[in-house]
Amino acid sequence: MSFIVRLFKRSPAAAPPTEAELLGRYRASGDLQALGDLYERYLHLVYGVAMKYLRDTDQAKDVAMQLFEKLVTALREHEVRDFASWLHVMAKNHCLGLLRAQQRHPEQPLPPSHHPSSPESEDGFMENAWSEHPSDALEREAQLTQMETGLAHLPPEQQTCLDLFYLQEKSYKEIVQITGYELNKVKSYIQNGKRNLRIYLEKHHGH
């Protein structure tokens, strides 16, 4: 467990190997250091997903530790090409499993939200959609599922930018670096995507 804790106190390494190299090294030899180095790069993604669903700092850290333990087995059994996307789905499913378990044991309610709003989120609709913390865990799960279903119906550029901006909490600058889109394009995709998502939710879910 001390190895996992160390991931929260990471220090940048010089000339790091590529993601593919780390994945290959771990799959070939079971090198936990390679897996740790790879996971360290996406720890913020896992933590962000956990905070979105669970809204509690300690629980989010627990999820990060639990997922690393899952990766030890899962990455030896599955060939993963897009590690970031695969990890995002794995983290989401893990959190939803925790919410379902919580629903079966309501005598232990989830802690109240401590998650700050995105500093760049000025749209009331989007901020409420991702920041509300309903008391019913399954209701929250349903809302998040509706959001992700709506995203899947958007044009790819809008879907990508909204996912990065709201679900992964990337800044405009980071989205530009990740996607290669121009800054004005990123802002346009986010604004148009919010409008289209709102229309979709109002049409299909009465939001």
The 8 nearest C-alpha neighbors of each residue, nearest first, counted from 0:
[[1, 3, 2, 4, 64, 5, 68, 65],
 [0, 2, 4, 3, 5, 6, 64, 7],
 [3, 1, 5, 0, 4, 6, 35, 32],
 [4, 2, 0, 5, 6, 1, 64, 7],
 [3, 5, 1, 6, 2, 7, 0, 8],
 [4, 6, 8, 2, 3, 7, 1, 9],
 [7, 5, 9, 3, 4, 8, 39, 2],
 [6, 8, 5, 4, 9, 3, 42, 39],
 [9, 7, 5, 6, 10, 4, 3, 39],
 [8, 10, 6, 7, 5, 11, 39, 12],
 [9, 11, 12, 8, 6, 7, 5, 13],
 [12, 10, 9, 13, 15, 14, 40, 39],
 [13, 11, 15, 10, 14, 9, 36, 16],
 [12, 14, 15, 11, 16, 10, 17, 36],
 [15, 13, 12, 16, 17, 11, 18, 36],
 [14, 16, 13, 12, 17, 11, 36, 18],
 [17, 15, 20, 21, 14, 18, 19, 36],
 [16, 18, 20, 19, 21, 15, 22, 37],
 [17, 19, 21, 20, 22, 37, 16, 82],
 [20, 18, 22, 17, 21, 23, 16, 80],
 [21, 19, 23, 17, 18, 22, 24, 16],
 [20, 22, 24, 18, 33, 23, 19, 25],
 [23, 21, 19, 25, 20, 24, 26, 18],
 [24, 22, 20, 26, 21, 25, 27, 19],
 [25, 23, 21, 27, 22, 26, 20, 28],
 [24, 26, 29, 30, 22, 28, 27, 23],
 [27, 25, 23, 75, 24, 29, 28, 22],
 [26, 28, 24, 25, 23, 29, 30, 22],
 [27, 29, 30, 25, 26, 24, 23, 31],
 [28, 30, 25, 26, 31, 27, 24, 75],
 [29, 31, 25, 28, 33, 32, 24, 34],
 [32, 30, 34, 33, 35, 29, 25, 71],
 [31, 33, 35, 34, 30, 36, 25, 37],
 [34, 32, 36, 21, 31, 35, 30, 25],
 [33, 35, 31, 37, 32, 36, 25, 38],
 [36, 34, 32, 38, 37, 33, 31, 39],
 [35, 37, 33, 39, 34, 38, 32, 40],
 [36, 38, 34, 39, 35, 40, 33, 21],
 [39, 37, 35, 40, 41, 36, 42, 34],
 [38, 40, 42, 36, 37, 41, 35, 6],
 [39, 41, 38, 37, 42, 36, 43, 44],
 [42, 40, 44, 43, 38, 39, 45, 83],
 [41, 43, 39, 45, 44, 40, 38, 46],
 [42, 44, 46, 41, 45, 47, 40, 39],
 [45, 43, 47, 41, 42, 46, 48, 167],
 [46, 44, 48, 42, 47, 43, 90, 63],
 [45, 47, 43, 49, 44, 48, 59, 42],
 [46, 48, 44, 50, 45, 49, 43, 51],
 [49, 47, 51, 45, 50, 46, 44, 91],
 [50, 48, 59, 46, 52, 51, 47, 53],
 [51, 49, 54, 47, 53, 48, 52, 59],
 [52, 50, 48, 49, 54, 53, 47, 166],
 [51, 53, 49, 50, 54, 94, 48, 95],
 [52, 54, 50, 55, 49, 51, 58, 59],
 [55, 53, 50, 112, 114, 51, 113, 52],
 [54, 56, 58, 53, 57, 50, 113, 59],
 [57, 55, 59, 58, 60, 54, 50, 113],
 [58, 56, 60, 59, 55, 61, 62, 54],
 [57, 59, 61, 55, 60, 56, 62, 53],
 [58, 60, 49, 62, 56, 61, 57, 46],
 [61, 59, 63, 57, 62, 58, 56, 64],
 [62, 60, 58, 64, 59, 63, 65, 57],
 [61, 63, 65, 59, 60, 64, 66, 58],
 [64, 62, 60, 66, 61, 65, 45, 46],
 [65, 63, 61, 67, 62, 66, 3, 60],
 [64, 66, 62, 68, 67, 63, 61, 69],
 [67, 65, 69, 68, 63, 64, 62, 70],
 [66, 68, 70, 64, 69, 65, 63, 71],
 [67, 69, 65, 66, 71, 70, 64, 72],
 [70, 68, 66, 67, 71, 72, 73, 65],
 [71, 69, 73, 67, 72, 68, 74, 66],
 [70, 72, 68, 69, 73, 74, 67, 75],
 [73, 71, 70, 75, 74, 69, 76, 68],
 [72, 74, 70, 76, 75, 71, 69, 77],
 [75, 73, 77, 76, 70, 72, 71, 78],
 [74, 76, 73, 72, 26, 77, 71, 78],
 [75, 77, 73, 74, 72, 78, 26, 71],
 [78, 76, 74, 75, 73, 79, 72, 26],
 [77, 79, 80, 74, 76, 75, 26, 73],
 [80, 78, 81, 82, 77, 85, 74, 22],
 [79, 81, 82, 78, 19, 85, 83, 84],
 [82, 80, 83, 84, 79, 85, 86, 19],
 [81, 83, 85, 84, 86, 80, 79, 18],
 [82, 84, 86, 85, 81, 87, 41, 44],
 [85, 83, 87, 86, 82, 81, 88, 89],
 [84, 86, 82, 88, 87, 83, 81, 89],
 [85, 87, 89, 83, 88, 84, 82, 90],
 [86, 88, 84, 90, 85, 89, 83, 91],
 [89, 87, 91, 85, 86, 90, 92, 84],
 [88, 90, 86, 92, 87, 91, 93, 85],
 [91, 89, 93, 87, 88, 92, 45, 86],
 [90, 92, 88, 94, 93, 89, 87, 95],
 [93, 91, 95, 89, 94, 90, 96, 88],
 [92, 94, 90, 96, 91, 95, 89, 97],
 [95, 93, 97, 91, 96, 92, 90, 98],
 [96, 94, 98, 92, 97, 93, 99, 91],
 [97, 95, 93, 99, 94, 98, 92, 100],
 [96, 98, 94, 100, 95, 99, 101, 93],
 [99, 97, 101, 95, 100, 96, 136, 102],
 [100, 98, 102, 96, 101, 97, 95, 103],
 [99, 101, 97, 103, 102, 98, 96, 104],
 [102, 100, 98, 104, 99, 103, 105, 97],
 [101, 103, 99, 104, 100, 105, 98, 136],
 [102, 104, 100, 101, 105, 99, 98, 106],
 [103, 105, 101, 102, 106, 107, 100, 108],
 [106, 104, 107, 102, 108, 101, 103, 109],
 [105, 107, 104, 108, 101, 103, 102, 109],
 [106, 108, 105, 104, 109, 101, 102, 110],
 [109, 107, 105, 106, 110, 101, 104, 102],
 [108, 110, 111, 107, 53, 101, 55, 136],
 [109, 111, 108, 55, 112, 54, 53, 113],
 [112, 110, 113, 109, 54, 55, 132, 108],
 [111, 113, 54, 114, 55, 110, 132, 53],
 [112, 114, 54, 55, 115, 111, 56, 50],
 [113, 115, 112, 54, 50, 116, 55, 51],
 [116, 114, 113, 117, 130, 118, 112, 54],
 [115, 117, 118, 114, 130, 126, 120, 119],
 [116, 118, 120, 119, 115, 168, 165, 126],
 [119, 117, 120, 116, 121, 115, 170, 168],
 [118, 120, 117, 121, 170, 116, 171, 164],
 [121, 119, 117, 118, 122, 126, 116, 125],
 [120, 122, 119, 123, 126, 118, 125, 117],
 [121, 123, 124, 125, 120, 126, 127, 193],
 [124, 122, 126, 125, 127, 121, 120, 128],
 [125, 123, 127, 122, 126, 128, 197, 193],
 [124, 126, 128, 127, 122, 123, 129, 193],
 [125, 127, 123, 128, 129, 124, 130, 122],
 [128, 126, 130, 124, 125, 129, 131, 123],
 [127, 129, 125, 126, 130, 124, 131, 142],
 [128, 130, 127, 126, 131, 125, 51, 165],
 [131, 129, 127, 126, 128, 132, 116, 51],
 [132, 130, 127, 129, 133, 128, 126, 139],
 [131, 133, 130, 134, 112, 139, 111, 54],
 [134, 132, 135, 139, 131, 138, 136, 137],
 [135, 133, 136, 132, 139, 138, 109, 108],
 [134, 136, 138, 133, 137, 139, 102, 132],
 [137, 135, 139, 138, 98, 134, 140, 102],
 [136, 138, 140, 139, 135, 141, 99, 102],
 [139, 137, 141, 135, 140, 136, 142, 133],
 [140, 138, 142, 136, 137, 141, 133, 143],
 [139, 141, 137, 143, 138, 142, 144, 136],
 [142, 140, 144, 138, 139, 143, 137, 145],
 [143, 141, 145, 139, 144, 140, 138, 146],
 [142, 144, 146, 140, 145, 141, 139, 147],
 [143, 145, 141, 147, 146, 142, 140, 148],
 [146, 144, 148, 142, 143, 147, 149, 141],
 [147, 145, 143, 149, 144, 148, 150, 142],
 [146, 148, 150, 144, 149, 145, 143, 151],
 [149, 147, 145, 151, 150, 146, 144, 152],
 [148, 150, 146, 147, 151, 152, 196, 145],
 [149, 151, 147, 152, 153, 148, 158, 146],
 [150, 152, 148, 149, 153, 147, 158, 154],
 [153, 151, 150, 149, 154, 148, 158, 199],
 [152, 154, 150, 158, 151, 157, 155, 192],
 [153, 155, 157, 156, 158, 152, 151, 192],
 [156, 154, 158, 157, 159, 153, 151, 160],
 [157, 155, 159, 158, 154, 160, 188, 153],
 [158, 156, 188, 192, 160, 154, 159, 155],
 [157, 159, 155, 161, 150, 156, 153, 160],
 [158, 160, 156, 162, 157, 161, 155, 163],
 [159, 161, 163, 157, 162, 158, 164, 189],
 [162, 160, 164, 158, 163, 159, 189, 165],
 [161, 163, 166, 159, 160, 164, 165, 158],
 [162, 164, 167, 160, 169, 161, 165, 166],
 [165, 163, 168, 169, 161, 162, 160, 167],
 [164, 166, 168, 162, 167, 161, 163, 169],
 [165, 167, 162, 168, 163, 164, 48, 161],
 [166, 168, 163, 169, 165, 164, 47, 44],
 [169, 167, 164, 165, 166, 163, 170, 117],
 [170, 168, 164, 163, 167, 173, 174, 171],
 [169, 171, 173, 172, 174, 164, 168, 119],
 [170, 172, 174, 173, 175, 169, 182, 185],
 [173, 171, 175, 170, 174, 176, 182, 169],
 [172, 174, 176, 170, 175, 171, 169, 177],
 [175, 173, 177, 171, 176, 172, 178, 170],
 [174, 176, 172, 179, 180, 173, 178, 177],
 [175, 177, 173, 174, 179, 178, 172, 180],
 [178, 176, 174, 175, 179, 173, 180, 172],
 [179, 177, 180, 175, 176, 174, 160, 159],
 [178, 180, 175, 176, 177, 181, 174, 182],
 [181, 179, 175, 178, 184, 185, 182, 174],
 [180, 182, 184, 183, 175, 185, 179, 178],
 [183, 181, 185, 184, 175, 186, 180, 171],
 [182, 184, 186, 185, 181, 187, 180, 188],
 [185, 183, 187, 181, 182, 186, 188, 180],
 [186, 184, 182, 188, 187, 183, 189, 180],
 [187, 185, 183, 189, 184, 188, 190, 182],
 [186, 188, 184, 190, 189, 185, 191, 183],
 [189, 187, 157, 185, 191, 186, 190, 192],
 [188, 190, 192, 186, 187, 191, 161, 160],
 [191, 189, 187, 193, 192, 188, 186, 194],
 [192, 190, 194, 188, 193, 189, 187, 195],
 [191, 193, 189, 157, 195, 194, 190, 188],
 [194, 192, 196, 190, 191, 195, 189, 197],
 [193, 195, 191, 197, 192, 196, 198, 190],
 [196, 194, 192, 198, 197, 193, 191, 199],
 [195, 197, 199, 193, 198, 194, 192, 149],
 [196, 198, 194, 200, 195, 199, 193, 201],
 [199, 197, 195, 201, 196, 200, 202, 194],
 [198, 200, 196, 202, 197, 201, 203, 195],
 [201, 199, 204, 197, 203, 202, 198, 206],
 [200, 202, 205, 206, 198, 199, 204, 203],
 [201, 203, 199, 200, 205, 204, 198, 206],
 [204, 202, 200, 201, 205, 199, 206, 198],
 [203, 205, 200, 201, 206, 202, 145, 199],
 [204, 206, 201, 202, 203, 200, 199, 198],
 [205, 201, 204, 200, 197, 202, 203, 198]]
